[in-house]
Amino acid sequence: MKAGSVVKLARGVYNHFKLESFTAILVEKIPRKDSLEYDWLVLADGRFIELGRQIEQSAELISEGQE
């Protein structure tokens, strides 16, 4: 997955953040200083949220970004 990709979020993310839609856009990778390397900044329901890189395994890719 790349920045600009449109994804369908997993139900757990949807419920946790009390979103109104399962659709989100990956905005950018946020570097981390541990072994997990990065998180994702995601735009969902008109707000920015940070999600772990596990989103790459749990979200369904709808449209690949152009990065």
Distance bins in CASP14 RR format, pairs under 12 A and 6 or more apart:
PFRMAT RR
TARGET T0000
AUTHOR 0000-0000-0000
RMODE 2
METHOD distances of the structure
MODEL  1
1 7 1 0 0 1 0 0 0 0 0 0 0
1 24 0 0 0 0 0 1 0 0 0 0 0
1 25 0 0 0 0 0 1 0 0 0 0 0
1 26 1 0 1 0 0 0 0 0 0 0 0
1 27 0 0 0 0 0 1 0 0 0 0 0
1 28 0 0 0 0 0 1 0 0 0 0 0
1 29 0 0 0 0 1 0 0 0 0 0 0
1 38 0 0 0 0 0 1 0 0 0 0 0
1 40 0 0 0 0 1 0 0 0 0 0 0
1 42 0 0 0 0 0 1 0 0 0 0 0
1 51 0 0 0 0 0 1 0 0 0 0 0
1 52 0 0 0 0 0 1 0 0 0 0 0
1 53 0 0 0 0 1 0 0 0 0 0 0
1 54 0 0 0 0 0 1 0 0 0 0 0
1 55 1 0 0 1 0 0 0 0 0 0 0
1 56 1 0 1 0 0 0 0 0 0 0 0
1 57 0 0 0 0 1 0 0 0 0 0 0
1 58 0 0 0 0 0 1 0 0 0 0 0
1 59 1 0 0 1 0 0 0 0 0 0 0
1 60 0 0 0 0 0 1 0 0 0 0 0
1 61 1 0 0 1 0 0 0 0 0 0 0
1 62 0 0 0 0 0 1 0 0 0 0 0
1 63 0 0 0 0 0 1 0 0 0 0 0
1 64 1 0 0 1 0 0 0 0 0 0 0
1 65 0 0 0 0 1 0 0 0 0 0 0
1 67 0 0 0 0 1 0 0 0 0 0 0
2 25 0 0 0 0 0 1 0 0 0 0 0
2 26 1 0 0 1 0 0 0 0 0 0 0
2 27 0 0 0 0 0 1 0 0 0 0 0
2 28 0 0 0 0 0 1 0 0 0 0 0
2 29 0 0 0 0 1 0 0 0 0 0 0
2 40 0 0 0 0 0 1 0 0 0 0 0
2 56 0 0 0 0 0 1 0 0 0 0 0
2 61 0 0 0 0 1 0 0 0 0 0 0
2 63 0 0 0 0 0 1 0 0 0 0 0
2 64 1 0 0 1 0 0 0 0 0 0 0
2 65 1 0 1 0 0 0 0 0 0 0 0
2 66 1 0 0 1 0 0 0 0 0 0 0
2 67 1 1 0 0 0 0 0 0 0 0 0
3 25 0 0 0 0 1 0 0 0 0 0 0
3 26 1 0 1 0 0 0 0 0 0 0 0
3 27 1 0 0 1 0 0 0 0 0 0 0
3 28 1 0 1 0 0 0 0 0 0 0 0
3 29 1 0 0 1 0 0 0 0 0 0 0
3 30 0 0 0 0 0 1 0 0 0 0 0
3 38 0 0 0 0 0 1 0 0 0 0 0
3 40 0 0 0 0 1 0 0 0 0 0 0
3 41 0 0 0 0 1 0 0 0 0 0 0
3 42 0 0 0 0 0 1 0 0 0 0 0
3 43 0 0 0 0 0 1 0 0 0 0 0
3 64 0 0 0 0 0 1 0 0 0 0 0
3 65 1 0 0 1 0 0 0 0 0 0 0
3 66 0 0 0 0 1 0 0 0 0 0 0
3 67 1 0 1 0 0 0 0 0 0 0 0
4 24 0 0 0 0 0 1 0 0 0 0 0
4 25 1 0 1 0 0 0 0 0 0 0 0
4 26 1 0 1 0 0 0 0 0 0 0 0
4 27 1 0 0 1 0 0 0 0 0 0 0
4 28 0 0 0 0 1 0 0 0 0 0 0
4 29 0 0 0 0 0 1 0 0 0 0 0
4 40 0 0 0 0 0 1 0 0 0 0 0
4 41 0 0 0 0 0 1 0 0 0 0 0
4 42 0 0 0 0 0 1 0 0 0 0 0
4 43 0 0 0 0 1 0 0 0 0 0 0
4 61 0 0 0 0 0 1 0 0 0 0 0
4 62 0 0 0 0 0 1 0 0 0 0 0
4 63 0 0 0 0 1 0 0 0 0 0 0
4 64 0 0 0 0 1 0 0 0 0 0 0
4 65 1 0 1 0 0 0 0 0 0 0 0
4 66 1 0 0 1 0 0 0 0 0 0 0
4 67 1 0 0 1 0 0 0 0 0 0 0
5 23 0 0 0 0 0 1 0 0 0 0 0
5 24 0 0 0 0 1 0 0 0 0 0 0
5 25 1 0 0 1 0 0 0 0 0 0 0
5 26 1 0 1 0 0 0 0 0 0 0 0
5 27 0 0 0 0 1 0 0 0 0 0 0
5 28 0 0 0 0 0 1 0 0 0 0 0
5 29 0 0 0 0 0 1 0 0 0 0 0
5 40 0 0 0 0 1 0 0 0 0 0 0
5 42 0 0 0 0 1 0 0 0 0 0 0
5 43 0 0 0 0 0 1 0 0 0 0 0
5 55 0 0 0 0 0 1 0 0 0 0 0
5 56 0 0 0 0 1 0 0 0 0 0 0
5 59 0 0 0 0 1 0 0 0 0 0 0
5 60 0 0 0 0 0 1 0 0 0 0 0
5 61 1 0 0 1 0 0 0 0 0 0 0
5 62 1 0 0 1 0 0 0 0 0 0 0
5 63 1 0 0 1 0 0 0 0 0 0 0
5 64 1 0 1 0 0 0 0 0 0 0 0
5 65 1 0 1 0 0 0 0 0 0 0 0
5 66 0 0 0 0 1 0 0 0 0 0 0
5 67 0 0 0 0 1 0 0 0 0 0 0
6 21 0 0 0 0 0 1 0 0 0 0 0
6 22 0 0 0 0 0 1 0 0 0 0 0
6 23 1 0 0 1 0 0 0 0 0 0 0
6 24 1 0 0 1 0 0 0 0 0 0 0
6 25 1 0 1 0 0 0 0 0 0 0 0
6 26 0 0 0 0 1 0 0 0 0 0 0
6 27 0 0 0 0 0 1 0 0 0 0 0
6 42 0 0 0 0 0 1 0 0 0 0 0
6 43 0 0 0 0 1 0 0 0 0 0 0
6 44 0 0 0 0 0 1 0 0 0 0 0
6 59 0 0 0 0 1 0 0 0 0 0 0
6 60 0 0 0 0 1 0 0 0 0 0 0
6 61 1 0 0 1 0 0 0 0 0 0 0
6 62 1 0 1 0 0 0 0 0 0 0 0
6 63 1 0 1 0 0 0 0 0 0 0 0
6 64 0 0 0 0 1 0 0 0 0 0 0
6 65 1 0 0 1 0 0 0 0 0 0 0
6 66 0 0 0 0 0 1 0 0 0 0 0
7 13 0 0 0 0 1 0 0 0 0 0 0
7 14 0 0 0 0 0 1 0 0 0 0 0
7 21 0 0 0 0 0 1 0 0 0 0 0
7 22 0 0 0 0 1 0 0 0 0 0 0
7 23 1 0 0 1 0 0 0 0 0 0 0
7 24 1 0 1 0 0 0 0 0 0 0 0
7 25 1 0 0 1 0 0 0 0 0 0 0
7 26 1 0 0 1 0 0 0 0 0 0 0
7 27 0 0 0 0 0 1 0 0 0 0 0
7 40 0 0 0 0 1 0 0 0 0 0 0
7 42 0 0 0 0 1 0 0 0 0 0 0
7 43 0 0 0 0 0 1 0 0 0 0 0
7 44 0 0 0 0 1 0 0 0 0 0 0
7 51 0 0 0 0 1 0 0 0 0 0 0
7 55 1 0 0 1 0 0 0 0 0 0 0
7 56 0 0 0 0 1 0 0 0 0 0 0
7 57 0 0 0 0 0 1 0 0 0 0 0
7 58 0 0 0 0 1 0 0 0 0 0 0
7 59 1 1 0 0 0 0 0 0 0 0 0
7 60 1 0 0 1 0 0 0 0 0 0 0
7 61 1 0 1 0 0 0 0 0 0 0 0
7 62 1 0 0 1 0 0 0 0 0 0 0
7 63 0 0 0 0 1 0 0 0 0 0 0
7 64 0 0 0 0 1 0 0 0 0 0 0
7 65 0 0 0 0 0 1 0 0 0 0 0
8 14 0 0 0 0 1 0 0 0 0 0 0
8 19 0 0 0 0 0 1 0 0 0 0 0
8 21 0 0 0 0 1 0 0 0 0 0 0
8 22 1 0 1 0 0 0 0 0 0 0 0
8 23 1 0 0 1 0 0 0 0 0 0 0
8 24 0 0 0 0 1 0 0 0 0 0 0
8 25 0 0 0 0 0 1 0 0 0 0 0
8 26 0 0 0 0 0 1 0 0 0 0 0
8 44 0 0 0 0 0 1 0 0 0 0 0
8 55 0 0 0 0 0 1 0 0 0 0 0
8 58 0 0 0 0 1 0 0 0 0 0 0
8 59 1 0 0 1 0 0 0 0 0 0 0
8 60 1 0 1 0 0 0 0 0 0 0 0
8 61 0 0 0 0 1 0 0 0 0 0 0
8 62 1 0 1 0 0 0 0 0 0 0 0
8 63 0 0 0 0 0 1 0 0 0 0 0
9 15 0 0 0 0 1 0 0 0 0 0 0
9 16 0 0 0 0 1 0 0 0 0 0 0
9 17 0 0 0 0 1 0 0 0 0 0 0
9 19 1 0 0 1 0 0 0 0 0 0 0
9 20 0 0 0 0 0 1 0 0 0 0 0
9 21 0 0 0 0 1 0 0 0 0 0 0
9 22 1 0 1 0 0 0 0 0 0 0 0
9 23 1 0 0 1 0 0 0 0 0 0 0
9 24 1 0 1 0 0 0 0 0 0 0 0
9 25 0 0 0 0 0 1 0 0 0 0 0
9 26 0 0 0 0 0 1 0 0 0 0 0
9 40 0 0 0 0 0 1 0 0 0 0 0
9 42 0 0 0 0 1 0 0 0 0 0 0
9 43 0 0 0 0 0 1 0 0 0 0 0
9 44 1 0 0 1 0 0 0 0 0 0 0
9 45 0 0 0 0 0 1 0 0 0 0 0
9 49 0 0 0 0 1 0 0 0 0 0 0
9 51 0 0 0 0 1 0 0 0 0 0 0
9 52 0 0 0 0 0 1 0 0 0 0 0
9 54 0 0 0 0 0 1 0 0 0 0 0
9 55 1 0 0 1 0 0 0 0 0 0 0
9 56 0 0 0 0 0 1 0 0 0 0 0
9 58 1 0 0 1 0 0 0 0 0 0 0
9 59 1 0 1 0 0 0 0 0 0 0 0
9 60 0 0 0 0 1 0 0 0 0 0 0
9 61 0 0 0 0 0 1 0 0 0 0 0
9 62 0 0 0 0 0 1 0 0 0 0 0
10 16 0 0 0 0 1 0 0 0 0 0 0
10 17 0 0 0 0 0 1 0 0 0 0 0
10 19 0 0 0 0 0 1 0 0 0 0 0
10 22 0 0 0 0 1 0 0 0 0 0 0
10 24 0 0 0 0 0 1 0 0 0 0 0
10 51 0 0 0 0 1 0 0 0 0 0 0
10 52 0 0 0 0 0 1 0 0 0 0 0
10 54 0 0 0 0 1 0 0 0 0 0 0
10 55 1 0 0 1 0 0 0 0 0 0 0
10 56 0 0 0 0 0 1 0 0 0 0 0
10 57 0 0 0 0 1 0 0 0 0 0 0
10 58 1 0 1 0 0 0 0 0 0 0 0
10 59 1 0 0 1 0 0 0 0 0 0 0
10 60 0 0 0 0 1 0 0 0 0 0 0
11 17 0 0 0 0 0 1 0 0 0 0 0
11 19 0 0 0 0 0 1 0 0 0 0 0
11 22 1 0 0 1 0 0 0 0 0 0 0
11 58 0 0 0 0 1 0 0 0 0 0 0
11 59 0 0 0 0 0 1 0 0 0 0 0
11 60 0 0 0 0 0 1 0 0 0 0 0
12 18 0 0 0 0 0 1 0 0 0 0 0
12 19 0 0 0 0 1 0 0 0 0 0 0
12 22 0 0 0 0 0 1 0 0 0 0 0
12 51 0 0 0 0 0 1 0 0 0 0 0
12 54 0 0 0 0 0 1 0 0 0 0 0
12 55 0 0 0 0 0 1 0 0 0 0 0
12 58 0 0 0 0 1 0 0 0 0 0 0
12 59 0 0 0 0 0 1 0 0 0 0 0
13 19 1 0 0 1 0 0 0 0 0 0 0
13 21 0 0 0 0 0 1 0 0 0 0 0
13 22 0 0 0 0 1 0 0 0 0 0 0
13 23 0 0 0 0 0 1 0 0 0 0 0
13 24 0 0 0 0 1 0 0 0 0 0 0
13 40 0 0 0 0 0 1 0 0 0 0 0
13 42 0 0 0 0 1 0 0 0 0 0 0
13 44 0 0 0 0 1 0 0 0 0 0 0
13 45 0 0 0 0 0 1 0 0 0 0 0
13 49 0 0 0 0 1 0 0 0 0 0 0
13 50 0 0 0 0 0 1 0 0 0 0 0
13 51 1 0 0 1 0 0 0 0 0 0 0
13 52 0 0 0 0 1 0 0 0 0 0 0
13 54 0 0 0 0 1 0 0 0 0 0 0
13 55 1 0 0 1 0 0 0 0 0 0 0
13 58 1 0 0 1 0 0 0 0 0 0 0
13 59 1 0 0 1 0 0 0 0 0 0 0
13 60 0 0 0 0 0 1 0 0 0 0 0
14 20 0 0 0 0 1 0 0 0 0 0 0
14 21 0 0 0 0 1 0 0 0 0 0 0
14 22 1 0 1 0 0 0 0 0 0 0 0
14 23 0 0 0 0 1 0 0 0 0 0 0
14 24 0 0 0 0 1 0 0 0 0 0 0
14 42 0 0 0 0 0 1 0 0 0 0 0
14 44 0 0 0 0 1 0 0 0 0 0 0
14 45 0 0 0 0 1 0 0 0 0 0 0
14 49 0 0 0 0 0 1 0 0 0 0 0
14 51 0 0 0 0 0 1 0 0 0 0 0
14 55 0 0 0 0 0 1 0 0 0 0 0
14 58 0 0 0 0 0 1 0 0 0 0 0
14 59 0 0 0 0 0 1 0 0 0 0 0
15 22 0 0 0 0 0 1 0 0 0 0 0
16 44 0 0 0 0 0 1 0 0 0 0 0
16 49 0 0 0 0 1 0 0 0 0 0 0
16 51 0 0 0 0 1 0 0 0 0 0 0
16 58 0 0 0 0 0 1 0 0 0 0 0
17 24 0 0 0 0 1 0 0 0 0 0 0
17 42 0 0 0 0 1 0 0 0 0 0 0
17 44 1 0 0 1 0 0 0 0 0 0 0
17 45 0 0 0 0 1 0 0 0 0 0 0
17 46 0 0 0 0 0 1 0 0 0 0 0
17 47 0 0 0 0 1 0 0 0 0 0 0
17 48 0 0 0 0 0 1 0 0 0 0 0
17 49 1 0 1 0 0 0 0 0 0 0 0
17 50 0 0 0 0 0 1 0 0 0 0 0
17 51 0 0 0 0 1 0 0 0 0 0 0
18 44 0 0 0 0 0 1 0 0 0 0 0
18 45 0 0 0 0 1 0 0 0 0 0 0
18 47 0 0 0 0 0 1 0 0 0 0 0
18 49 0 0 0 0 0 1 0 0 0 0 0
19 42 0 0 0 0 0 1 0 0 0 0 0
19 43 0 0 0 0 0 1 0 0 0 0 0
19 44 1 0 1 0 0 0 0 0 0 0 0
19 45 1 0 1 0 0 0 0 0 0 0 0
19 46 0 0 0 0 1 0 0 0 0 0 0
19 47 0 0 0 0 1 0 0 0 0 0 0
19 49 0 0 0 0 1 0 0 0 0 0 0
19 51 0 0 0 0 0 1 0 0 0 0 0
20 44 0 0 0 0 1 0 0 0 0 0 0
20 45 1 0 1 0 0 0 0 0 0 0 0
20 46 0 0 0 0 1 0 0 0 0 0 0
20 47 0 0 0 0 0 1 0 0 0 0 0
21 42 0 0 0 0 0 1 0 0 0 0 0
21 43 0 0 0 0 0 1 0 0 0 0 0
21 44 1 0 0 1 0 0 0 0 0 0 0
21 45 1 0 1 0 0 0 0 0 0 0 0
21 46 0 0 0 0 1 0 0 0 0 0 0
21 47 0 0 0 0 0 1 0 0 0 0 0
21 62 0 0 0 0 0 1 0 0 0 0 0
22 42 0 0 0 0 0 1 0 0 0 0 0
22 44 0 0 0 0 1 0 0 0 0 0 0
22 45 0 0 0 0 0 1 0 0 0 0 0
22 58 0 0 0 0 0 1 0 0 0 0 0
22 59 0 0 0 0 1 0 0 0 0 0 0
22 60 0 0 0 0 1 0 0 0 0 0 0
22 62 0 0 0 0 1 0 0 0 0 0 0
23 42 0 0 0 0 0 1 0 0 0 0 0
23 43 0 0 0 0 1 0 0 0 0 0 0
23 44 1 0 0 1 0 0 0 0 0 0 0
23 45 0 0 0 0 1 0 0 0 0 0 0
23 46 0 0 0 0 0 1 0 0 0 0 0
23 59 0 0 0 0 1 0 0 0 0 0 0
23 60 0 0 0 0 0 1 0 0 0 0 0
23 61 0 0 0 0 0 1 0 0 0 0 0
23 62 1 0 0 1 0 0 0 0 0 0 0
23 63 0 0 0 0 0 1 0 0 0 0 0
24 40 0 0 0 0 1 0 0 0 0 0 0
24 41 0 0 0 0 0 1 0 0 0 0 0
24 42 1 0 1 0 0 0 0 0 0 0 0
24 43 1 0 0 1 0 0 0 0 0 0 0
24 44 1 1 0 0 0 0 0 0 0 0 0
24 45 0 0 0 0 1 0 0 0 0 0 0
24 46 0 0 0 0 1 0 0 0 0 0 0
24 47 0 0 0 0 0 1 0 0 0 0 0
24 48 0 0 0 0 0 1 0 0 0 0 0
24 49 0 0 0 0 1 0 0 0 0 0 0
24 50 0 0 0 0 0 1 0 0 0 0 0
24 51 0 0 0 0 1 0 0 0 0 0 0
24 55 0 0 0 0 1 0 0 0 0 0 0
24 58 0 0 0 0 0 1 0 0 0 0 0
24 59 1 0 0 1 0 0 0 0 0 0 0
24 60 0 0 0 0 0 1 0 0 0 0 0
24 61 0 0 0 0 0 1 0 0 0 0 0
24 62 0 0 0 0 1 0 0 0 0 0 0
24 63 0 0 0 0 0 1 0 0 0 0 0
25 40 0 0 0 0 0 1 0 0 0 0 0
25 41 0 0 0 0 1 0 0 0 0 0 0
25 42 1 0 0 1 0 0 0 0 0 0 0
25 43 1 0 1 0 0 0 0 0 0 0 0
25 44 1 0 0 1 0 0 0 0 0 0 0
25 45 0 0 0 0 0 1 0 0 0 0 0
25 46 0 0 0 0 1 0 0 0 0 0 0
25 47 0 0 0 0 0 1 0 0 0 0 0
25 48 0 0 0 0 0 1 0 0 0 0 0
25 49 0 0 0 0 0 1 0 0 0 0 0
25 51 0 0 0 0 0 1 0 0 0 0 0
25 55 0 0 0 0 0 1 0 0 0 0 0
25 59 0 0 0 0 0 1 0 0 0 0 0
25 61 0 0 0 0 0 1 0 0 0 0 0
25 62 0 0 0 0 1 0 0 0 0 0 0
25 63 0 0 0 0 1 0 0 0 0 0 0
25 64 0 0 0 0 0 1 0 0 0 0 0
25 65 0 0 0 0 1 0 0 0 0 0 0
26 38 0 0 0 0 0 1 0 0 0 0 0
26 39 0 0 0 0 0 1 0 0 0 0 0
26 40 1 0 1 0 0 0 0 0 0 0 0
26 41 1 0 0 1 0 0 0 0 0 0 0
26 42 1 0 1 0 0 0 0 0 0 0 0
26 43 0 0 0 0 1 0 0 0 0 0 0
26 44 0 0 0 0 0 1 0 0 0 0 0
26 48 0 0 0 0 0 1 0 0 0 0 0
26 49 0 0 0 0 0 1 0 0 0 0 0
26 50 0 0 0 0 0 1 0 0 0 0 0
26 51 0 0 0 0 1 0 0 0 0 0 0
26 52 0 0 0 0 0 1 0 0 0 0 0
26 53 0 0 0 0 0 1 0 0 0 0 0
26 55 1 0 0 1 0 0 0 0 0 0 0
26 56 0 0 0 0 1 0 0 0 0 0 0
26 59 0 0 0 0 1 0 0 0 0 0 0
26 61 0 0 0 0 1 0 0 0 0 0 0
26 62 0 0 0 0 0 1 0 0 0 0 0
26 63 0 0 0 0 0 1 0 0 0 0 0
26 64 0 0 0 0 0 1 0 0 0 0 0
26 65 1 0 0 1 0 0 0 0 0 0 0
26 66 0 0 0 0 0 1 0 0 0 0 0
26 67 0 0 0 0 1 0 0 0 0 0 0
27 39 0 0 0 0 0 1 0 0 0 0 0
27 40 1 0 0 1 0 0 0 0 0 0 0
27 41 1 0 1 0 0 0 0 0 0 0 0
27 42 1 0 0 1 0 0 0 0 0 0 0
27 43 1 0 1 0 0 0 0 0 0 0 0
27 44 0 0 0 0 0 1 0 0 0 0 0
27 46 0 0 0 0 0 1 0 0 0 0 0
27 47 0 0 0 0 0 1 0 0 0 0 0
27 48 1 0 0 1 0 0 0 0 0 0 0
27 49 0 0 0 0 1 0 0 0 0 0 0
27 50 0 0 0 0 1 0 0 0 0 0 0
27 51 0 0 0 0 0 1 0 0 0 0 0
27 55 0 0 0 0 0 1 0 0 0 0 0
27 65 0 0 0 0 0 1 0 0 0 0 0
27 67 0 0 0 0 0 1 0 0 0 0 0
28 38 0 0 0 0 1 0 0 0 0 0 0
28 39 0 0 0 0 1 0 0 0 0 0 0
28 40 1 0 0 1 0 0 0 0 0 0 0
28 41 1 0 1 0 0 0 0 0 0 0 0
28 42 0 0 0 0 1 0 0 0 0 0 0
28 43 0 0 0 0 0 1 0 0 0 0 0
28 48 0 0 0 0 1 0 0 0 0 0 0
28 50 0 0 0 0 0 1 0 0 0 0 0
28 51 0 0 0 0 0 1 0 0 0 0 0
28 65 0 0 0 0 0 1 0 0 0 0 0
28 67 0 0 0 0 1 0 0 0 0 0 0
29 36 0 0 0 0 0 1 0 0 0 0 0
29 37 0 0 0 0 1 0 0 0 0 0 0
29 38 1 0 1 0 0 0 0 0 0 0 0
29 39 1 0 0 1 0 0 0 0 0 0 0
29 40 1 0 0 1 0 0 0 0 0 0 0
29 41 1 0 0 1 0 0 0 0 0 0 0
29 42 0 0 0 0 0 1 0 0 0 0 0
29 50 0 0 0 0 0 1 0 0 0 0 0
29 51 0 0 0 0 0 1 0 0 0 0 0
29 52 0 0 0 0 0 1 0 0 0 0 0
29 53 1 0 0 1 0 0 0 0 0 0 0
29 55 0 0 0 0 0 1 0 0 0 0 0
29 56 0 0 0 0 0 1 0 0 0 0 0
29 67 0 0 0 0 0 1 0 0 0 0 0
30 36 0 0 0 0 0 1 0 0 0 0 0
30 37 0 0 0 0 0 1 0 0 0 0 0
30 38 1 0 1 0 0 0 0 0 0 0 0
30 39 1 0 1 0 0 0 0 0 0 0 0
30 40 1 0 0 1 0 0 0 0 0 0 0
30 41 1 0 1 0 0 0 0 0 0 0 0
30 42 0 0 0 0 0 1 0 0 0 0 0
30 48 0 0 0 0 0 1 0 0 0 0 0
30 49 0 0 0 0 0 1 0 0 0 0 0
30 50 1 0 0 1 0 0 0 0 0 0 0
30 51 0 0 0 0 1 0 0 0 0 0 0
30 52 0 0 0 0 1 0 0 0 0 0 0
30 53 0 0 0 0 1 0 0 0 0 0 0
31 37 1 0 0 1 0 0 0 0 0 0 0
31 38 1 0 1 0 0 0 0 0 0 0 0
31 39 0 0 0 0 1 0 0 0 0 0 0
31 40 0 0 0 0 0 1 0 0 0 0 0
31 41 0 0 0 0 0 1 0 0 0 0 0
31 50 0 0 0 0 0 1 0 0 0 0 0
31 53 0 0 0 0 0 1 0 0 0 0 0
32 38 1 0 1 0 0 0 0 0 0 0 0
32 39 1 0 0 1 0 0 0 0 0 0 0
32 40 0 0 0 0 0 1 0 0 0 0 0
32 50 0 0 0 0 0 1 0 0 0 0 0
32 52 0 0 0 0 1 0 0 0 0 0 0
32 53 0 0 0 0 1 0 0 0 0 0 0
33 39 0 0 0 0 0 1 0 0 0 0 0
34 52 0 0 0 0 0 1 0 0 0 0 0
34 53 0 0 0 0 0 1 0 0 0 0 0
35 53 0 0 0 0 0 1 0 0 0 0 0
36 51 0 0 0 0 0 1 0 0 0 0 0
36 52 1 0 0 1 0 0 0 0 0 0 0
36 53 1 0 0 1 0 0 0 0 0 0 0
36 54 0 0 0 0 1 0 0 0 0 0 0
36 56 0 0 0 0 0 1 0 0 0 0 0
37 52 0 0 0 0 0 1 0 0 0 0 0
37 53 1 0 0 1 0 0 0 0 0 0 0
37 54 0 0 0 0 0 1 0 0 0 0 0
37 56 0 0 0 0 0 1 0 0 0 0 0
38 50 0 0 0 0 0 1 0 0 0 0 0
38 51 0 0 0 0 0 1 0 0 0 0 0
38 52 0 0 0 0 1 0 0 0 0 0 0
38 53 1 0 1 0 0 0 0 0 0 0 0
38 54 0 0 0 0 0 1 0 0 0 0 0
38 55 0 0 0 0 0 1 0 0 0 0 0
38 56 0 0 0 0 0 1 0 0 0 0 0
39 48 0 0 0 0 0 1 0 0 0 0 0
39 49 0 0 0 0 0 1 0 0 0 0 0
39 50 1 0 1 0 0 0 0 0 0 0 0
39 51 1 0 0 1 0 0 0 0 0 0 0
39 52 1 0 1 0 0 0 0 0 0 0 0
39 53 1 0 0 1 0 0 0 0 0 0 0
39 54 0 0 0 0 1 0 0 0 0 0 0
39 55 0 0 0 0 1 0 0 0 0 0 0
39 56 0 0 0 0 0 1 0 0 0 0 0
40 48 0 0 0 0 0 1 0 0 0 0 0
40 49 0 0 0 0 1 0 0 0 0 0 0
40 50 1 0 0 1 0 0 0 0 0 0 0
40 51 1 0 1 0 0 0 0 0 0 0 0
40 52 1 0 0 1 0 0 0 0 0 0 0
40 53 1 0 0 1 0 0 0 0 0 0 0
40 54 0 0 0 0 1 0 0 0 0 0 0
40 55 1 0 1 0 0 0 0 0 0 0 0
40 56 1 0 0 1 0 0 0 0 0 0 0
40 58 0 0 0 0 0 1 0 0 0 0 0
40 59 0 0 0 0 1 0 0 0 0 0 0
41 47 0 0 0 0 0 1 0 0 0 0 0
41 48 1 0 1 0 0 0 0 0 0 0 0
41 49 1 0 0 1 0 0 0 0 0 0 0
41 50 1 0 1 0 0 0 0 0 0 0 0
41 51 0 0 0 0 1 0 0 0 0 0 0
41 52 0 0 0 0 0 1 0 0 0 0 0
41 53 0 0 0 0 0 1 0 0 0 0 0
41 55 0 0 0 0 0 1 0 0 0 0 0
42 48 1 0 0 1 0 0 0 0 0 0 0
42 49 1 0 1 0 0 0 0 0 0 0 0
42 50 1 0 0 1 0 0 0 0 0 0 0
42 51 1 0 1 0 0 0 0 0 0 0 0
42 52 0 0 0 0 1 0 0 0 0 0 0
42 53 0 0 0 0 0 1 0 0 0 0 0
42 55 1 0 0 1 0 0 0 0 0 0 0
42 56 0 0 0 0 0 1 0 0 0 0 0
42 59 0 0 0 0 1 0 0 0 0 0 0
43 49 0 0 0 0 1 0 0 0 0 0 0
43 50 0 0 0 0 0 1 0 0 0 0 0
43 51 0 0 0 0 0 1 0 0 0 0 0
44 50 0 0 0 0 0 1 0 0 0 0 0
44 51 0 0 0 0 1 0 0 0 0 0 0
44 55 0 0 0 0 0 1 0 0 0 0 0
44 59 0 0 0 0 0 1 0 0 0 0 0
49 55 0 0 0 0 0 1 0 0 0 0 0
51 57 0 0 0 0 0 1 0 0 0 0 0
51 58 0 0 0 0 1 0 0 0 0 0 0
51 59 0 0 0 0 1 0 0 0 0 0 0
52 58 0 0 0 0 1 0 0 0 0 0 0
52 59 0 0 0 0 0 1 0 0 0 0 0
53 59 0 0 0 0 0 1 0 0 0 0 0
55 61 0 0 0 0 0 1 0 0 0 0 0
END
